[in-house]
Amino acid sequence: MRIPYGISSFSDIRHGGYFYADKTPFLPELESAEAGYRYLICLRPRRFGKSTLLSMLEHYYDAGKQDQFDALFGGLWIHEHPTPERGKYLVLSLDFSPVSTSGGPEVLYRTFFEVVRSSVESLLIRYRARIPDLARLDDRLSTYQDPEALMLALLRLVGALGHKIYLLIDEYDHFANRLLADGDTGLYESIVRGTGFVRSFYATLKAGTGTGSLARMFVTGVSPIMLDDLSSGFNIITHISQEERFNALAGFTRTDVERGVDEILRGNPDLQGDRRIGDRNVLLDTLEQHYNGYRFARHATERMFNSDLVLYFLRRVAVSGRYPEQMLDVNVRTDYNRLQRIASVSGAAGAETRVLLESILIDEQVTSPLVEQFGSPNMHARAQLVTLFYYMGMLTFAPESAESGDPVLVIPNRVIREVLFRPWPRETAPVKKAAAKRTSRSLKGHRAR
């Protein structure tokens, strides 16, 4: 089995014969006119397959890739059940992960604009043979100096030519999370509030939905904080992150993991000598304890695996014949360490954060409402901190949440327990007694199968 660790391109995965967990059965749901799904955002923890999901959407809806449908989607569910909107759009993909936060406001603005400009240029190149009149913008591309003006020009031209855009935005909050993690709240607020350029950019997108030139949008990220701060400038988005029907939209199901394990064992018979690997049940149980446990909706019955960590583990087993020395990928650890610093925006003091962490580690659960809007003066800082932990993937819905008032949230698995306990700064780190308590208990998320 070819393991696509670090590969998010749908075409590379499919043409390269890599392992792929089929998410195409969700396409009719995402098009649902009855549910009013047109402009969507789905938030998931880091390294959960969001970029691969967006790449699949791009290849499916791109009018320029209609002739690749059989090669790319053959054998997948959607190949036998195509939807009415297949290959209907000009697809514009924006990935905001390259936006720099280390050089001050000028560098931040310049790199944000460069992401938009280069993506628009890529769209013009891909479609100019099919739509020659796009050259009107191509010829003037270098004259635009701000992202909202360029996006407005593109939307107007595409609409005038009778076409529609499907906009995909990956890592919408990446640069905002970095600013908050670094404590640069002043710069953050200046770009997302009032007349800030990020707020103006998303207001332009909202205007494009009104004219019809921006027909569909799918946005991914980790935290809802920036979405809340954009407020009325971007209030046309539908937040599907906690909808039960989309619980498995990103990540691996147990069926996906079982298929991956079976392919690894079938393709590597030499691994049978190590019982921890050769015994299928032992191997699956190890993966479940460390990487499973996520429920993204209160009424969801299926628990999801972190797909990136499963691939990390299976690749190490296939290459070395052994378990990885560290069950948590160092790249993921770095991501979580950075995200934890964002907890300061909850308003919780260091002592309050420490008490909450100790409570979670000792009791293995916490009951709290989830915040819909951060920064509300009527919402206690503790609830905002719990909500951030939920979106970061450090807490997840417990089975009993389906019947409770406020949600009951638990630590999903062992690697997240390790993340919660170890990397926190001294002023917020839980004390050693929490570690002692954890040795006598198993995770509730693991027990509730």
Summary of the structure (lengths in Angstrom):
residues: 449
radius of gyration: 22.5
end to end distance: 27.9
largest distance: 68.6
contacts: 1453
relative contact order: 0.11
helix: 55%
strand: 10%
